[in-house]
Amino acid sequence: MPKRPRGFVFHDVPVEQQASSLPSPSSPTTHRHTSYTSHLSNISASTTYYSLPSHSKRSRIADEAPTASADGSFDNYDLFDELAAEGADADGLYFLDAFEDDRHEPRKRTAGDHPLREWIPEIPEYLNELIRLEGRCGMATDLCAKCQADGNLFRCEDCHDLSLYCGQCTKDVHIRHPLHRISRWMKTHFRRAILRDVGIRIQLGHPIGEACVNPVHSVKDFVIIDVGGIHEVALDFCGCDRAKARTTQLLRARLLPATSVYPKSAATFRVLESFHLLSNQSKVSAFEYYSTLARRTCNTGIDPPKDRYVTFLRLIRMWRHLKLLKRAGRGHDPAGIAVTEEGSCAVLCPACPHPGKNIPDDWESAPLETRWLYTLFVGLDANFRMKRKKVSSESADPGLNHGYAYFVETTKYKQFLDMFGTLHFEESTTCNNHDALKLAHMKGSQGTDASGIACVECTRHDMKRPSSIGDLQKGERYVNMDYLFFSSMSRHSTNTVAVSYDIACQWSRHIWERLLQYEHTFDWEHGTITFLIPKFHLPAHQTSCQTAYSFNLTINVGRTDGEAVERGWAAVNPFASSTKEMGPGARHDLLDDVFGDYNWRKCTQLPRVLLTKIKEAVEERNEQMLAFQEFEAALPVEHVARWKKAVEQWEKDPAQRNPFVATRPSITLAAARLRLAEEEAAAIASGESITVHEKASTSYMIAAGLEFEEQQRRLNTDVSALGQHSTDLQRAKIQERRNMLQRQLEAWADIQQLYMPGVATLRAQVLASTQNSSPTSAENFPLLLPSTAFTKLLCNPRLLAHEWELRFGQAHETLDDLRRHLRLRTHMYKYKDRFVRGQRENTRARTTIATVEAKVAADADRYRKAYAALEALATPLETSGWNIALRPLLPQDIKGFEEDKNISRDRVQLSWIWKTPRIERSGAVRAGGEVENVDEAEDTQEALRIEWCKSRARASRWWEECYLLLEEMRRVMAFYTWQSLWWEDQADRRVDVDDALAEGLFAYAHRQAELHRDMREFCRKSWAGVQEYTRIANAAIGLPDDTSEITL
């Protein structure tokens, strides 16, 4: 795992500063050793300095060097990243790798840095050794290496021994390895042979080496599929009086029979284990794997093995089902697998809350301040890649799992859809026209039995939930999603749930009314349910949804994004091409196994994932809380108190006014254009409209001029960026843009002449005064809008008013863009300083930052032009008060919230751009420049209020994330403790079995118990320093140490 940037770095400091530049012996260096001691009230540090000789390449010159030991309080310190837990004692002694110097000299390269390059000269020798193995490897005689007998000699391709043996000796050696591959020496070369040729017969029902008095020969070509290939073997069943069934004899030899009656084929457990793991990890298909085994047996096609591909498909399906039952402990139940409950074979998420397993028994009576920690986070989504064609049927291809794992039980699901599928639940939408809603009313795809699948999974840890996946018939109908959601909630759920769904704003509107219509189909007592929309999908919703269903603004959800269910599809999509051709039972069984393996891999990654997340969360929490405190310190106290009260009321009761939403409509250029267009429409309707062009009105003419002004600015920027060595293609594209803009400007100038008579003459004069030998390019074409030309031309006052309206909207909109880009610039600088290392990464980061800087500069230039126009128009229009909200933009004004790091917190001065519109005075400005009176005691600075609320929300979400992660760590270890005890209880549940089976049941249960204890201890070891780390981080920003209630 790569190390994160340190909070601070200790550097070597030379004791004596070299005054001369002449070469001199290396000066000694002083190394600082700091030890930390944790007390109940604070953290103290003790520092000692050691003077040691310095290496010549590592010595550095410093201005001054400490010479004494120092003890001090740990009140103000930088937050460190790494706490080494391994080796820490119970008192909380942690090791900080504080002596890592980021200025090490480059390491000298060795041969090990370029192994392939070093190997190239050795290629001939390697090739010679490979070819040498084609012969007898130095064996000079044609006699058996063991008994010296003459005759046919064989060598095993799978044994480590390269010697050649006669047929009898080969048989004796391989009595315990009947599936090895052998070759026969043909005097000139080796030729493939099989152990059956030397007399090997596999005897079942008896220990190896013990003869059966009544062996029963199997078919002559009994086929065994193994990792080494597909083998035709001679096999004998036991025919003694007390012999077991043939299938039992094969199973006890670790061979899975293909049929239960007169088996003629089998697969070894190891080939099934190999493919089982490989298919889930690398998504290899059964056909590709079987074809590999067939080619490993015969890669020429001359003597191919007997085709057992269909048999292999059946065997792997049987194997998956058996492993599912075994791992869920179904073999330990005295009642047998017939009483297996739905969802009981699923791999549960250890970090999610499970009543009776990993959360306190009295969790429901916990105080409200901590009860939110037991919230279950789930997400819903559909995947329309996972189609299934109309092939086979439930009767021809029944499933083996019967709803035991992740797919719901098919019969109940279909009965529910038949009963309630005709009810019309999908009412008209109150949000945007989302695809999920449109697809819900569409017919299923032609020729498909299932148009996709839908699922419910935990969004904190990306694991599929039991009994939560089902097929879709046509789109994401509410009836399908309701069944899957309530089926999932009926198992392993608390009554406090946060549900994320990309159309939650619509699906949740009448969910409880729909539940009543389902007539007690589900047994779940819901408590507090919070419906949210995943963060990536939220911008596609209307404005009201973006605040009411936002993870960022909702309390007690931490930094959950709700998108885990989308990410989870990546693991199953590679199976879409194969499962669409399967029958319904085979498809469900395969996907159940895929989801089970996916969940298990997530379980094994939890120690690393949660540790990484807590490190990030603690850092981000401290950073966001400090940023919020700095921001809040620069605001009026009375305003902050009023905002805090408002946001707390909204968090308790969402029906209250949302402080994150602007109460006044935003001022934009588009809004100004719409207002002018509506005024013109009213004038046309009343017959008062005065136009001189059939298509372009005055407002349209000026708005087009503003667009051309922006195009000229962009073209100027691109022309300046060409440079002396630009290519022909680059210059051609610029010239094509110039030509297009020139034609548009000439057409627009004709319209402008109609509304501003004399402007063409004025433009000719301007061009004549600035004309040089070359014609004026399009980017330098003088637009002469009313704000520029009214001093030299007689302009209609309506033209001035229209440009004022548009410029006023343009100025406010540009300020919004500037603030947004400044926030982005601040974030990118922080990200670069913290995470970017190396020349290539720094170059990419600087390039990206340069792009943002260019946008900031463009915003500033656009605003200054708008402001200059407003300033020019204010006098003839006799408009006042507009410059309360808008001011001249100076270079020192262009800065973000946190760009005054050199100023103390109590003296931070925010730029005016973050405080507009200002209303501390007696008035505020409307879009048209009119002044309306506003009571300072009742109104607030809206832009600041919204930004303060967002800053507070960011800090709160990271604070919640820290507590959630600590609670999840505790739950993981508690779950493994519960699971180990559960397995121990399964050890001796069955009493009606023979001693051998009883011992197997006992051993497997205790192996599973030990496995889960080991996983718990691994988590404990991985997280040993986390609680102390968070306590120190809390002290760094003055938070109380209230994490002690969560014990890891």
TORLUM-638556 format. One record per residue (C-alpha): residue in one letter; x, y, z. Coordinates in steps of 0.001 Angstrom, whole numbers, plus 500000, padded with zeros to 6 digits. Layout:
! TORLUM-638556
AXYZ...
//
This chain:
! TORLUM-638556
M500000500000500000P501546503368499020K502252505726501871R500294508909502184P502045512280502585R503337512988506049G501876515707508199F505433516740509040V508960515548508212F512046515620510418H515166516637508496D518813516153509250V520342519433510417P524120520060510336V525601521270513602E528066523672511981Q527329525787508963Q530069525792506395A531035529351505625S533348528501502809S532402527139499436L535669525228499176P535474521432499460S535668520318503058P535109517162505061S531507516251505736S530146518040508749P528393516108511499T524599516071511520T522179516283514377H519397513704514337R516269514411516279H514521511560518109T511011512283519325S508970509987521564Y505279510501522214T503429509791525459S499653509555525661H497963510822528819L494312511004529718S494234514759529311N496728515504526600I499573514264524441S503170515129525332A506337514860523293S509965514461524364T512705515350521884T516414514452522059Y519174515381519573Y522101513121518651S525181514340516792L526487511810514284P528944511937511384S527203512841508176H527522511045504874S529100513225502243K526219512773499823R523548513392502412S524956516372504323R523048519615504103I523582523145505316A521085524745507682D520887528179509185E520928527019512764A520850523769514703P519204522889518022T521607521896520758A519436520934523683S516714518504524580A513164519825524755D509962518693526348G506711520319525433S502962520003525359F501426518538522241D498774521199521964N499664522442518474Y501019519915516014D500492518709512491L498295515667512039F500355512627511087D499205509879508823E500917506652509784L500586504884513158A502353501541513245A500127499201515194E502191496055514903G504229495661518055A502261498187520078D501611497198523680A498375497516525613D499294500949526956G499100502461523502L502772502858522537Y502787503667518857F505631504095516495L505795507048514150D508094506826511207A509204510419511633F512700510095510264E511745509484506677D513552512106504669D511894513016501406R515210514326500039H517049511009499732E519554510740496944P518488508528494025R519229504874494715K522006503333492667R520536501023490052T521405497331490186A520948494394487895G517801493486489761D516110496638488497H516162495303484912P515744491523485170L514578491030481593R517505492938480192E519877490832482278W518164487665481052I518571488374477331P522186487060477169E521002483871478912I518332483022476347P520478480465474450E521268478588477665Y517617478515478706L516612477290475267N519239474538475375E517875473267478685L514344473120477332I515493471123474322R517632468862476537L514439467691478258E513260466259474951G515896463567475315R516776461154478141C518689463857480036G521993462010480128M520657458477480646A523092456408478544T521460452939478737D518137451490477672L517605449819481049C515157450669483813A516684453079486308K515295451035489199C515334447309488315Q517700447461485311A515143445539483230D515164445807479467G512109446768477425N509831449729477021L510805452681479157F508542455472480424R509053458882481972C506460460817483974E505792464378482888D504340465384486280C506881463800488629H510043465597489676D512087462516488739L513404462579485153S514591458971485130L513133456316482826Y511467453218484245C510028450036482885G506300449458482800Q506161447553486093C508251450084488004T506212452919486516K503057451159487691D504469450674491203V505502454312491478H502166455644490239I499750453499492169R499041456641494251H499146458995491257P496913457377488651L496262460664486796H499850461578486001R500854461978482361I503573459673481030S505606459371477813R507183456314476199W510750456339474861M510656455267471188K514479454903470783T514531458226468939H511998460382470808F509236460370473403R505615459629472570R502523460248474705A501172457251476622I498670456686479424L499053454869482709R496352452437481704D498872451057479171V501204449964481993G498422448238483916I497281450934486352R493741450282487598I492035452560490088Q490424450489492826L487615452202494738G486142451197498080H489476450072499624P492665451740500841I495391452106498222G497362448872497876E494558446698499277A493009444317496770C489256443840496436V488054440264496411N485184441131494095P486119444092491899V483496445301489449H485007446732486279S483621450015485048V483222450817481391K486436450491479448D486733454201478773F485839455690482134V486715459389481810I488123461508484625I488522465257484146D491506466629486051V493681469756486019G496287467857483989G493856466947481230I491062464539480351H492051460969481230E490693457627480100V491370455255482982A490736451694484041L488567451856487154D487143449151489425F484286449555491869C484148447498495036G481706444582494759C482047443259498295D478963442513500366R479278445699502423A480290447897499505K478876451396499286A477044452784496315R479176453544493278T478620457287493616T479716457104497263Q482862455223496309L483723457898493748L483065460738496207R485296459135498831A488059459097496221R487446462838495744L485794462267492374L482435463881491612P480336461499489478A478531462952486498T475407460849487096S473949459097490078V473173455884488176Y475960453886486478P478424456769486310K480808456692483368S482512460020483957A483731462036486915A485760465132487744T488354465467490448F487671467860493290R490803469800492437V489755470551488854L486370471699490109E488012473873492759S490404475275490187F487702476222487687H485375477459490431L487954479953491669L489273480828488210S485843481522486737N484933483927489517Q488293485660489522S489108485886485811K485593485310484377V486818482458482164S483963480429480681A483486476712481133F483953476176477386E487330477954477354Y488510476084480426Y487382472707479107S488961473455475724T492221474198477534L492055470809479270A491332469100475954R494310470796474289R496493469920477267T495548466298476604C496058466469472830N497143469702471176T497264468357467611G493728467100467104I495036463704465998D493770461801469022P491322464109470843P489817462989474165K486199461969474409D483905464990474541R482644465575478076Y481902469311477814V478191468985478628T479132466677481477F481581469229482798L478863471911482754R476641469706484873L479472468807487252I480479472407487911R476878473355488580M476582470506491064W479869471552492675R478784475160493106H475568474083494799L477329471646497133K479871474277498163L477083476761498800L475326474361501171K478545473276502882R479794476791503575A476418477823504973G476439474953507469R473461473191505933G475182469834506261H475200470285510049D471447470759510391P469736467586511694A466617468513509702G468563468456506469I468731470834503540A464985470570502912V464331473122505671T466880475638504395E465467479135504811E465451481676502045G468594483773502037S470302481673504698C473156480632502396A474196484164501480V477501485618502638L476514488416505005C478257491748505237P480133491769508571A480196495570508741C476446496098508345P474270496081511490H472758492653512243P470500492510515311G471560489698517595K474926489348515908N477077492466515951I475109495287517583P474050495662521229D470856493964522334D469471497298523526W470321499180520355E466682500239519854S466693502081523189A469997503848522520P469892507674522733L469224509553519517E472791510885519530T474154507365518908R471212505400517494W471993506631513982L475173504510514082Y472958501430513655T471488502661510375L471460500180507512F472471501736504181V471018500002501122G470767500867497462L468523499713494628D469340499500490948A468633497531487795N471007496049485239F469614495595481760R472721493898480435M471819490729482296K469123489614479870R467967486033479351K466596484709476117K463454482651475902V465241479321476078S464340476345478240S461846476662481106E461476476190484847S460261472626484370A463105471679482028D465792473521483989P464813473871487651G467075475800489941L468970474057492718N469140476947495166H465412477706495566G466027481181496925Y468654479998499425A471082482822498619Y470618486089496722F467892485488494157V464395485509495579E462428482278495465T461056482101491930T457592480678492612K456662483256495273Y458092486062493169K456060485126490122Q452900484687492183F453384488169493613L453866489671490155D450805487849488816M448722489151491732F449851492779491815G451576493310488483T448396494635486871L447984497420489423H448936500804488023F451463502225490467E453538504404488156E451901507794488545S452942510879486634T456420512099487460T457080515245489474C460756515298488461N462675515056485205N461848512389482643H464252509683483842D465039506567481818A464079504293484715L460558505710484638K460254505585480853L461513502004480642A459036500890483307H456174501349480817M457908499738477867K457359496192476750G460015493619477321S462604493064474648Q461489490753471898G462696487195472373T463790487659475990D462323486061479074A464084488509481418S464985492046480350G467524492317483187I467915491924486922A467416494277489856C469010494060493255V469304495560496722E472741495767498315C474494497568501122T475883500828499817R478533501253502484H480439498063501677D479136497026498254M477792493577499160K474674491891497817R471989491262500427P470132487957500947S466912487435498979S467297490752497227I467808489980493517G465179489163490930D464512489127487212L462790492026485465Q460149491542482804K459872495050481356G461824497874482856E462067498925486496R458441498548487465Y457573499603490989V456027496205491712N459360494456491017M461437496912492981D458985496877495898Y459136493104496205L462921493001496156F463220495878498645F460766494490501192S462092490960500708S465582492231501549M464394494280504512S462573491280505956R465920489581506570H468908490805508584S467731494402508862T467333497095511464N464314499391511387T466447502467510651V467370502425506984A468856504880504501V467701503894501013S469339505209497848Y467758504797494446D468306506850491312I464556507612491137A463921507680494894C462093510987494543Q459348509185492582W459502505628493895S459207506708497550R456191508988497108H453513506352497729I455562503377498840W453671502878502089E450310503039500321R451558500344497971L452752498251500904L449217498257502317Q447885496925499015Y450301494001499169E448222492489501978H450772491390504571T453077489800502012F456077491132503929D456868490912507620W458875494029508385E458226496741510926H459809499827509464G460966502680511637T462941505623510303I463417505391506542T465438508027504708F465167508075500924L468126509514499019I469483509719495480P473041508541494648K475475511405494289F476373510784490648H472702510617489619L471590513636491651P472531516382489139A470099514857486634H467200515711488964Q465415518998489357T466612521555491884S464196520601494653C465339516964494528Q468990518010494657T468514519333498178A465767517103499566Y467477513830498514S471129514790498792F473615512638500709N475779515709501234L473029517652502988T471365514835504940I472505514260508515N473766510936509890V474864509417506572G478585510177506670R480287510228503292T478136507492501773D477628508134498069G474943505547497286E476708504473494082A478036501129495353V475247499209493641E476355500706490306R479981499751490927G478942496226491863W477621495475488394A481170495495487025A481788492088488612V478749490439487049N478578492074483611P481277489759482126F478856486867482694A476095488512480635S477082486902477341S477005483374478749T474027483621481103K471691485021478455E471767481625476717M471166479609479913G467992478160481283P466384479935484241G467687477533486889A471270477353485634R471411481127485318H470200481757488861D472556479134490303L475556480607488496L474798484205489465D474153483201493073D477645481738493116V479125484844491465F477494487120494024G478644484880496862D482238484984495691Y481971488761495236N480736489190498810W483477486958500193R486191488905498410K484742492085499875C484923490499503335T488596489660502907Q489322493243501817L487554494907504739P490666495228506986R492558497140504307V489587499090502960L488313500319506324L491826501225507459T492360503288504308K488995504963504740I489541505907508384K492891507480507527E491299509559504793A488243510384506895V490220511660509889E492409513851507675E489493515226505708R487410515780508838N490155517851510450E490768519769507245Q487092520500506633M486415521435510240L489369523818510321A488284525348507025F484756525770508389Q486060527384511559E488195529815509526F485251530687507320E482896531133510259A485382533367512119A485193535920509312L481369536185509466P479141538305511719V478259536393514887E474578537314514767H474268536000511202V475952532709512090A473624532215515071R470581532795512868W471832530427510170K472701527728512692K469226527836514165A467659527615510716V469761524680509540E469214522732512771Q465456523222512470W465546521966508881E467622518912509851K465042517986512496D462052518759510290P462620518803506504A459257520533506123Q460876523714507430R462438526215505025N465563524753503471P468527527044504251F470535525509501401V468091526884498825A468264530460497577T465123532448498367R465692534981495603P465933533965491944S469495533902490689I470584536688488366T471900535280485100L472300536386481506A469758533776480388A467204535064482923A467690538604481655R467181537476478051L464008535616479039R462631538664480840L463283540908477840A461756538363475468E458619538213477628E458388542014477644E458666542055473848A455983539379473556A453668541511475697A454435544563473548I453662542608470368A450377541412471853S449360544990472781G450489546452469434E453134548658471012S456122546819469572I458421548881467352T460749546722465241V462725547478462121H463783543905461369E461403541048460783K463456538476462730A465780540310465135S464512542515467953T466583545029469898S467243542633472766Y468177539865470342M470588542152468546I472357543136471762A472366539577473132A473963538391469892G476556541132470279L477457539831473735E477853536326472307F480139537637469555E482159539472472213E482753536158473988Q483658534404470732Q486187537140469966R487769536719473389R488118532957472925L489518533335469425N492042535906470651T493154533500473376D493597530629470910V495495532814468442S497886533901471194A498482530258472108L499525529218468594G503183530129468917Q505843530242466224H505969526506465555S502265525770465140T501264523184462560D499386523825459335L496352522030460739Q496264524258463816R496529527425461736A493882526121459329K491400525563462143I491997529075463469Q491491530600460018E488280528625459506R486937529969462802R487910533505461751N486085533149458444M482946531820460065L482945534548462727Q483603537235460111R480569536183458076Q478379536163461172L479651539593462259E478942541131458849A475364539825458918W474903541083462461A476368544495461605D473646544960458959I470976544395461629Q472785546681464072Q472767549462461488L468962549344461431Y468651549895465171M471663552184465543P471798554409462434G475256555757461854V477043552883463527A478470551704460224T480066555120459644L481403555154463198R482858551674462726A484554552769459499Q486116555672461369V487356553399464143L488823550977461651A490454553808459714S492119555160462860T493568551770463734Q494039550401460228N497418548989459277S498624547298456133S496685544066456877P492883543866457088T491208543734460497S490709540187461686A487395538953463039E488593538858466632N489413542591466480F486180543658464761P484739546650466736L481237545681467934L480274549187469109L477452548131471392P475325550950472906S477490551182476032T480451552056473792A478766554060471038F476152556167472875T478611559027473469K479119559425469708L475753558264468396L472180559060469246C470919555770470707N467380554884471638P467110554737475470R465503551331475076L468762550011473601L470666551289476617A468148549725479000H468268546387477224E472048546248477300W471951547211480979E469656544288481757L471840541847479848R475112543198481232F473749543095484790G472838539426484396Q476158538709482682A478114540276485560H476346538223488231E476585535015486223T480291535585485613L480861536132489333D479216532748489993D481546531134487449L484536532866489008R483665531652492499R483155528118491222H486500528071489435L488272529519492464R486870526731494634L488056524216492055R491518525812491979T491828525664495764H490783522013495805M493233521080493054Y496147522773494783K495351520897497991Y495067517608496130K498380518212494353D500203519072497575R498854516023499395F498784513233496859V500799514042493735R504374512750493690G506849512363490853Q507687514403487792R505091512933485454E502220513270487910N503269516806488841T503421517790485186R499903516493484618A498652518239487734R500230521531486700T498673521243483256T495237520722484765I495718523603487193A496838525822484304T493545525055482563V491613526166485635E493777529268485955A492910530145482362K489214529854483189V489667532121486214A491417534686484036A488666534466481408D485979534968484080A487808538026485397D488152539523481919R484478538901481123Y483371540471484402R485516543551483928K483998544150480493A480495543777481905Y481301546097484794A482785548716482485A479637548640480351L477409548980483424E479485551866484687A479154553614481331L475388553031481109A474615554016484702T474910557761484003P472524558105481013L470057555684482640E470352557507485971T470678554148487768S472038554052491309G472676551413493929W473818548801491442N477448549108492549I476535547859496038A476441544317494700L478980544754491930R482400546337492392P485568546814490377L487481543539490285L491078544043491344P493796541365491110Q493872540999494917D490134540282494903I490566537095492873K491192534615495691G489431531704497317F488218531236500852E491439529757502207E494102531609500222D495163533930503078K497242531342504917N499755533979506027I497096535861507971S495985534772511430R492501533366511812D491063536370513609R492250538699510835V491083536803507752Q489579539172505167L487271537606502620S487268539041499142W484125541000498288I483256538471495590W482293535999498340K480019538487500042T477871539639497145P475068540567497084R475868542748500120I472885544027502075E474480545453505193R473442548855503876S469943550144503424G469155548539500129A469586545715497660V469528545690493892R467077544121491529A468114542820488133G467097546008486409G469118548240488651E466164549467490716V466593549718494452E464274548057496936N464438548536500680V465490545519502680D465402545229506459E468884544194507615A467512542414510716E465239540144508670D467341539390505612T470823537925505359Q473551537645502848E472168534734500899A475332533718499123L477248533591502393R474477531722504152I474354529000501544E478144528673501469W478241528549505287C475593525813505318K477512523803502728S480791524218504592R479111523098507805A477563520113506005R480940519049504597A482539519130508027S479577517298509577R479563514523506984W483273513827507517W482745513895511293E479940511340510897E482089509258508568C484752508875511253Y482223507578513763L480573505299511230L483894503745510279L484846503125513916E481461501516514513E481838499400511375M485236498189512540R483727497201515859R480843495441514103V483185493458511853M485070491976514803A481837491370516729F480361489598513696Y483363487307513364T483145486519517077W479483485632516710Q480152483555513595S482967481571515226L480699480754518169W477889479826515782W480148477360513979E481245475810517259D477572475222518093Q477121473384514785A479869470862515526D477758468201517271R474203468964516228R473781465736514231V473812462596516344D472388460037513907V475587459659511882D478525457253511870D481800458132513550A483597459114510363L480907461598509311A480609462903512871E484334463559512909G484078465368509565L481215467534510819F483144468326513984A486377469113512127Y484744471327509511A482803473324512094H485908473939514173R487951474804511085Q485380477419510150A485308478699513726E489080479027513742L489019480743510353H486647483428511590R488634483882514791D491747484354512673M489928486933510537R488853488751513687E492394488791515040F493735489976511705C491294492888511843R492285493629515414K495954493645514482S495340495802511397W493330498338513367A495300498265516611G496370501899516397V493172503346514974Q491473504374518204E494531506139519568Y495054507740516178T491562509201516195R491973510377519793I495135512280518902A493439513696515800N490484514824517915A492816516606520320A494515518344517401I491364520311516544G489895520519520020L487232517809519711P486238515885522856D487407512281523084D483990510652522772T485185507734520634S486026505695523726E482485504306523708I483404502388520533T485927499757521604L487880497945518915
//
